[in-house]
Amino acid sequence: MNELVAKGKKRLDWARDHMPVIENVKQEVSENGYLDGKNVSMALHVEAKTGILALSLREVGANVKMASCNPLSTDDSVAEALREEYGMDVHAKRGQTDEEYYENLTNTLKHAPNVVIDDGGDLISLIHIEREDLIDGIAGGAEETTTGVVRLRAMEKEGTLRFPVMSVNDALMKHLFDNRYGTGQSTMDGIMSATNLQISGKNFLVVGYGWCGRGIAMRAKGMGASVMVSEVDPVKAVEARMDGFEVLPTKKGIEKADFVVTVTGCKDAVGEEAIRKSKDGCVLANSGHFDNEISKEKLNQFSKSKRKVREDIMEYTMEDGRTLYLLSEGRLVNLAAGQGHPAEIMDMSFALQMMSAEYVLKNEGLEPKVHSIPREIDEKVASLKLESEDIEVDKLTEEQKRYIENWKEGT
């Protein structure tokens, strides 16, 4: 076993040891048999936790092909270990070109999938644009992240989505924990790994206050930063203010920000005006799915030179002498410069993915639209999580249940 494979195997073993929920789900799914012999195509960040999902799907009888959902998020040690040690069909490497990226996505479709598991919507989009011949054989899919769900809902609205897709991202046991606590911790991990700079005492601007933005703001505040939030949604802006953060437009916040993190799911969250006004020495990072939230086009346009100053940092010297630092090419910093979300967090998300894959096969013939995760699946994952940590919760008595359901009863 070479050194890279050994490293990846250790990371996979470590992740498996800290993912008891998916282990329990795997046993039930195996007994039910819906995934046995089915072809599954996956496009997810290829790292240790994703590797455990792929191996778990194979262990319940599925035939799995997987690719990365982002050119810079693959852990090469894990990808190599999955290929060499476990014989998985993995098409991914860190630093893919755009051509390689889409070629690898296409390679996952060579066994005519029955189920598609996606993160960001690229694989499902590719099927609808280039491989319509496969659609009749696909029972359904599952989408992991906010960006992908937004794209799928746009397809549904246009009437172009041709098979059902489960919105794993909108499950309570996903976005309340993965998006908030997972993204919060892994983003700070990526920033600190890339820069080795102090967080406490610094001005920290979070652009976007969805569940991911909430988590990042919370973690930055906990590390001693002075946190600002910018938003386009007035309701979320009020929430950020009530949570104790300064709320202001991006173009104003960036004038005093030492760190900026975008997490909006929209392009040019930091665009021309913000780049022109950014503080000298500002560190720019993105935790959204695509690398267009910070305008690299404008950074290049307004800079007189750029150079790579650390492995994951590009320094831009602007025409007026200011220096800006872009982390990980503007790609999601928590995976490009870090190791992604904690294993215990992804344990819950990937348990949902496995149960969603089973659900579309068990309920074949679902309407071709974006479907919510059934409440019973959410509660199953929650119960298994509590059980894995030896936590007990109260239960309603029969009398309490009758009281709640009887509208005539008062105090």
C-alpha positions in Angstrom: 0.0 0.0 0.0 1.6 3.3 -1.1 1.7 6.3 1.2 -1.2 8.2 -0.4 -3.5 5.2 -0.2 -2.5 4.5 3.4 -3.3 8.1 4.3 -6.7 8.0 2.6 -7.6 4.7 4.2 -6.8 6.1 7.6 -9.1 9.0 6.9 -11.9 6.7 5.8 -11.5 4.5 8.8 -11.5 7.5 11.1 -14.7 8.9 9.5 -16.5 5.5 9.7 -15.7 5.2 13.4 -17.5 8.6 13.9 -20.5 7.9 11.7 -22.8 5.6 13.7 -26.0 6.9 12.3 -25.4 5.9 8.7 -24.1 2.5 10.0 -27.6 1.9 11.6 -29.4 3.2 8.5 -27.3 0.9 6.3 -28.5 -2.2 8.2 -32.1 -1.3 7.8 -31.7 -0.4 4.1 -29.9 -3.6 3.5 -32.7 -5.6 5.0 -35.3 -3.8 2.9 -33.4 -4.6 -0.3 -34.6 -1.7 -2.5 -31.0 -0.6 -3.4 -29.8 -4.1 -4.1 -28.5 -4.4 -7.7 -29.4 -0.8 -8.5 -27.0 1.6 -10.2 -26.2 4.8 -8.4 -24.4 7.8 -9.9 -22.9 10.3 -7.4 -21.5 13.8 -7.7 -20.3 14.9 -4.3 -17.2 16.3 -2.7 -14.9 13.3 -2.8 -13.5 13.2 0.7 -13.6 10.8 3.7 -17.3 11.2 4.7 -18.5 11.0 1.2 -16.4 7.9 0.8 -18.2 6.3 3.6 -21.6 7.1 2.0 -20.3 5.5 -1.3 -19.0 2.4 0.5 -22.2 2.1 2.5 -24.3 2.2 -0.6 -22.2 -0.5 -2.1 -22.5 -2.6 1.1 -26.3 -2.6 0.7 -25.9 -4.0 -2.8 -25.8 -0.9 -5.0 -23.4 -0.4 -8.0 -21.8 3.0 -7.4 -19.9 5.3 -9.7 -18.8 8.7 -8.2 -17.3 12.0 -9.3 -16.5 15.2 -7.6 -19.0 18.0 -7.6 -16.3 20.7 -7.5 -12.9 20.9 -9.3 -11.0 21.8 -6.1 -12.7 19.8 -3.4 -11.3 16.3 -3.9 -9.1 14.7 -1.2 -6.7 12.8 -3.5 -5.7 10.4 -0.7 -9.3 9.4 -0.2 -10.0 9.1 -3.9 -7.0 6.9 -4.4 -7.8 4.8 -1.4 -11.3 4.2 -2.6 -10.0 3.1 -6.0 -7.0 1.0 -5.0 -8.0 -0.4 -1.6 -11.8 -0.7 -2.1 -12.2 -1.0 -5.9 -14.6 1.9 -6.1 -15.2 3.5 -9.5 -14.1 7.0 -8.7 -13.6 9.8 -11.2 -12.1 12.7 -9.3 -8.9 14.5 -8.5 -8.0 17.8 -6.9 -7.5 20.7 -9.4 -9.5 19.4 -12.4 -9.9 21.5 -15.5 -13.4 22.3 -16.5 -13.1 19.8 -19.3 -11.9 17.1 -16.9 -14.6 18.0 -14.4 -17.5 17.4 -16.9 -15.8 14.4 -18.4 -15.7 12.8 -14.9 -19.4 13.6 -14.4 -20.2 11.9 -17.7 -18.2 8.9 -16.6 -20.5 8.3 -13.7 -23.4 7.8 -16.1 -21.9 4.9 -18.0 -23.9 2.3 -16.1 -27.3 4.0 -16.8 -28.2 5.0 -13.2 -31.4 4.2 -11.4 -30.7 6.8 -8.7 -28.7 10.1 -8.9 -27.1 11.7 -5.9 -26.0 15.3 -6.6 -24.4 18.3 -4.8 -24.9 21.5 -6.7 -27.1 20.2 -9.5 -24.4 19.8 -12.2 -25.0 16.0 -12.6 -28.7 16.3 -12.9 -28.4 19.3 -15.2 -26.0 17.3 -17.4 -28.4 14.4 -17.7 -31.2 16.7 -18.8 -29.0 18.5 -21.4 -26.8 15.8 -22.8 -28.1 12.4 -21.6 -31.9 12.5 -22.0 -31.7 8.9 -23.1 -31.1 7.9 -19.5 -34.1 9.6 -17.9 -36.6 6.8 -18.3 -34.4 4.5 -16.3 -33.9 6.9 -13.4 -36.4 6.4 -10.5 -35.2 9.7 -8.9 -32.5 11.6 -7.3 -31.4 13.4 -4.1 -29.8 16.9 -3.9 -27.5 17.8 -1.1 -27.1 21.6 -1.1 -28.9 24.9 -1.3 -27.5 25.9 -4.6 -28.6 22.7 -6.2 -32.1 22.9 -4.8 -32.4 26.4 -6.2 -31.4 25.2 -9.7 -33.8 22.2 -9.5 -36.7 24.4 -8.4 -36.0 26.6 -11.4 -36.1 23.5 -13.6 -39.4 22.4 -12.0 -40.9 25.9 -12.5 -39.9 25.7 -16.2 -41.4 22.2 -16.5 -38.0 20.8 -17.6 -37.3 18.6 -14.5 -38.2 15.0 -15.7 -37.7 12.9 -12.6 -38.3 13.3 -8.9 -35.6 14.7 -6.7 -35.5 14.6 -2.9 -34.4 17.9 -1.4 -32.0 16.6 1.3 -30.9 20.2 1.9 -34.3 21.2 3.2 -34.6 18.3 5.6 -34.5 19.5 9.2 -31.7 17.1 10.1 -29.7 18.6 7.3 -29.9 22.3 7.1 -30.3 22.9 10.9 -27.0 21.1 11.5 -25.0 20.6 8.4 -25.5 24.1 7.0 -25.2 25.9 10.3 -22.8 23.9 12.5 -21.0 22.1 9.7 -20.4 25.1 7.5 -19.6 27.3 10.5 -16.9 25.1 11.8 -15.4 23.9 8.5 -15.3 27.5 7.1 -13.3 28.7 10.0 -11.1 25.7 9.8 -10.4 26.4 6.1 -9.6 30.1 6.7 -7.3 29.4 9.5 -5.6 26.6 7.7 -5.1 28.7 4.6 -3.9 31.9 6.4 -2.6 31.0 9.8 -3.9 34.5 10.9 -5.7 35.6 14.0 -9.5 35.8 14.1 -10.1 37.4 17.5 -10.2 41.2 17.4 -10.7 41.3 13.7 -13.6 42.7 11.7 -15.4 39.8 10.0 -18.1 40.4 7.3 -20.5 37.5 6.5 -22.3 38.1 3.1 -25.5 36.2 3.3 -27.4 35.1 6.5 -29.1 31.8 5.5 -28.4 28.8 7.7 -24.8 28.6 6.5 -24.3 32.4 7.1 -25.8 32.0 10.6 -23.3 29.3 11.4 -20.2 31.2 10.1 -21.3 34.4 12.0 -21.8 32.4 15.1 -18.4 30.7 14.9 -16.6 33.9 14.1 -18.2 35.7 17.0 -17.3 32.8 19.3 -13.6 33.2 18.2 -13.6 36.8 19.2 -14.2 38.6 15.9 -16.4 41.7 15.5 -19.0 40.3 13.1 -21.0 42.2 10.5 -23.7 40.8 8.2 -24.9 41.9 4.8 -28.2 40.7 3.3 -30.7 41.3 0.6 -33.6 39.7 2.5 -35.1 42.2 5.0 -36.4 39.3 7.3 -33.0 37.7 7.5 -31.4 41.1 8.1 -33.7 41.7 11.1 -32.8 38.2 12.4 -29.1 39.0 12.1 -29.6 42.2 14.0 -31.6 40.5 16.7 -28.8 37.9 16.9 -26.4 40.7 17.9 -24.6 41.5 14.6 -24.1 44.8 12.9 -26.1 44.8 9.6 -25.0 47.0 6.7 -24.6 46.8 2.9 -21.6 44.8 1.6 -20.0 48.0 0.1 -19.9 49.6 3.6 -18.9 46.6 5.6 -16.1 45.7 3.3 -14.5 49.1 4.0 -13.5 47.9 7.5 -13.5 44.1 7.1 -10.3 42.2 7.7 -12.1 39.0 6.6 -15.0 38.6 4.2 -16.9 35.3 3.6 -19.6 35.0 1.0 -22.3 32.4 1.4 -25.2 33.5 -0.8 -25.6 31.0 -3.6 -25.6 34.0 -6.0 -23.0 35.5 -8.3 -21.1 38.7 -7.6 -22.0 38.9 -3.9 -18.7 40.8 -3.8 -18.7 42.6 -7.0 -17.1 45.7 -8.6 -18.2 48.3 -6.0 -17.2 46.2 -3.1 -13.8 45.3 -4.5 -13.1 49.0 -5.2 -14.0 49.9 -1.5 -12.4 46.9 0.3 -10.0 47.5 3.1 -6.3 47.2 2.4 -5.2 43.7 3.4 -8.7 42.2 3.3 -8.9 38.4 3.1 -11.7 37.2 0.8 -13.2 33.7 1.1 -16.2 31.9 -0.3 -18.2 29.1 1.3 -20.9 29.0 -1.4 -21.0 26.2 -3.9 -19.7 27.9 -7.0 -16.6 30.2 -7.5 -18.6 33.2 -8.8 -19.7 34.8 -5.5 -16.5 36.8 -5.4 -15.9 38.4 -8.8 -12.5 37.1 -9.9 -13.1 39.0 -13.2 -13.2 42.3 -11.3 -10.2 41.4 -9.1 -8.2 40.7 -12.2 -9.5 43.9 -13.9 -8.7 46.2 -11.0 -5.3 44.7 -10.0 -1.9 45.6 -11.5 -0.3 42.3 -10.4 -1.1 39.1 -8.6 1.0 36.3 -7.1 0.5 33.2 -5.1 1.8 33.9 -1.6 0.8 30.6 0.1 -0.6 27.3 -1.1 -4.2 28.6 -1.0 -3.8 32.3 -1.2 -3.6 34.6 -4.2 -2.4 38.1 -3.5 -3.9 40.9 -5.7 -2.1 44.3 -5.7 -4.7 46.8 -6.9 -4.0 49.8 -9.1 -4.3 52.2 -6.1 -1.8 50.2 -4.0 -4.2 48.2 -1.8 -3.6 44.5 -1.4 -6.4 41.9 -1.3 -6.1 38.2 -0.7 -8.3 35.6 -2.3 -8.5 32.1 -0.7 -8.7 28.9 -2.7 -9.4 30.5 -6.1 -12.7 31.7 -4.7 -13.9 28.1 -4.4 -15.5 26.8 -1.3 -12.9 27.4 1.3 -14.0 24.8 3.8 -13.1 22.0 1.4 -10.5 23.5 -0.8 -8.4 24.6 2.1 -9.9 22.4 4.9 -11.3 18.9 5.3 -14.9 19.8 5.1 -17.6 19.4 7.7 -17.1 17.3 10.8 -17.7 13.5 10.4 -20.6 13.6 13.0 -22.4 16.3 11.0 -22.1 14.5 7.6 -23.2 11.3 9.3 -26.7 12.8 9.6 -26.7 14.3 6.1 -25.5 11.1 4.4 -27.9 9.0 6.4 -30.6 11.2 4.8 -29.0 10.7 1.4 -29.1 6.9 1.7 -32.7 6.9 3.0 -33.7 9.3 0.1 -32.2 7.0 -2.4 -34.2 4.1 -0.9 -37.4 6.3 -0.8 -37.4 7.1 -4.6 -37.0 3.4 -5.4 -39.6 2.3 -2.8 -42.1 4.9 -4.2 -41.2 4.7 -7.9 -43.5 6.8 -10.0 -43.3 10.0 -7.9 -44.2 13.2 -9.7 -41.2 14.8 -11.5 -40.6 17.7 -9.1 -38.5 18.6 -6.0 -39.9 16.6 -3.1 -39.5 17.4 0.6 -38.0 14.7 2.9 -40.9 13.0 4.8 -41.1 13.9 8.5 -40.6 10.3 9.5 -37.2 10.1 7.8 -36.1 13.3 9.6 -37.3 11.9 12.9 -35.6 8.5 12.2 -32.3 10.2 11.7 -32.8 12.4 14.8 -33.6 9.4 16.9 -30.6 7.4 15.7 -28.4 10.5 16.4 -29.7 10.7 20.0 -29.3 7.0 20.5 -25.7 7.1 19.3 -24.9 9.6 22.0 -26.9 7.8 24.6 -29.3 10.7 25.0 -32.9 10.1 26.1 -35.8 12.5 25.5 -39.3 12.7 27.1 -42.4 11.2 25.5 -46.0 12.4 25.6 -48.4 10.4 27.7 -51.6 9.2 26.1 -53.4 11.8 28.2 -51.1 14.6 26.9 -51.7 13.5 23.3 -55.5 13.6 23.8 -55.1 17.0 25.4 -53.2 18.4 22.5 -55.6 17.0 19.9 -58.7 18.2 21.8 -59.4 21.8 20.8 -62.3 22.1 23.3 -60.1 21.7 26.3 -58.6 24.8 27.9 -56.4 25.2 30.9 
